[in-house]
Amino acid sequence: MLCFIHLTVLAEQVLYNELIEGKRDQYQMEKRCIRKDGQVIWVDVKVSIIQYTNKDQKFLIALVEDINERKRYGRK
């Protein structure tokens, strides 16, 4: 899947950096993506950081949910 997000990319980069720096432990955002076949879809992305007692070991986990139908009908 290819995502064209423009300004959202900058916002997500800031959020990602804050995760890695320990300033936050998660973030959530909605993204408009364009599939290979050209179809536009919306997804909700939730990203959390998992850090073990050894501060050098950090892992990210992401949950991506298709919210296209909700966006199409204007629901929250």
Secondary structure, DSSP 8 states (H G I E B T S, - for coil): -B---THHHHHHHHHHHHHHHTS-SEEEEEEEEE-TTS-EEEEEEEEEEEE-SSTT-EEEEEEEEE-HHHHHTT--
